[in-house]
Amino acid sequence: MKVLLIHGFAANSLAMWYLRYKLSRLGYDPLIWSYPSLRRSINHHADRLRHDLQSIDDAGTPFHLVAHSMGSIVVRSAFHQEQTVSAGSLQGRFVQLNRIVMLAPPNHGSPRAGRAAKYFGRFLKPIDELSDHPDSFVNSLPILLAERTGIIAASKDRVVPIASTHLVDEADHVTLPCQHNTLLRSATAVHLIDNFLTHGRFERNS
């Protein structure tokens, strides 16, 4: 099955190559979706992602999403946009979307982004949008499709606290002893991603 891989802030497609290689070895058809994360707003990137997801969906191709850090928020913003244009429902589009895995997602913002926003938010829009301030962009997004979403947090993450990764009604949540970016090169993370995409849980019940 096709898997769209989406990198995070200040990264590019190279960040997802390990996951791409490992998932391809497991029989998936992984495709890296890249975007200029330092430029433009999250909504801008989400609009482009939404149109690309529509193309995949219209082709009748079942697909999964695996996103890291800010990439997860781009995904959530794309869902929100789709809900808005679909008269409050996602049922009319993205019908081929199966499951979603978020890696270290700042679902409730990042304290580091909150501090940096004071100095760089004017020049780097996503930093301000990813702030942990209650009124930030990320904290204004509705929670959509959480029941299809599994989240992998990193216990040594200095960018996104574990508590910030959670979503209400998430399908599953697990924490690995990794840092924010080393999570992308974890063989254990690959195993858990495979389990969730296949079974809807990170660990199969015996």
Secondary structure, DSSP 8 states (H G I E B T S, - for coil): -EEEEE--TT--GGGGHHHHHHHHHTT-EEEEE---TTSS-HHHHHHHHHHHHHHHHHTT--EEEEEETHHHHHHHHHHHHHHHHTTT-STTS-TTEEEEEEES--TT-BHHHHHHHHHHTTT-HHHHHTB-STTSSGGGS---SGGGEEEEEETT-SSS-HHHH--TT-SEEEEES--TTGGGG-HHHHHHHHHHHHHSSSS---
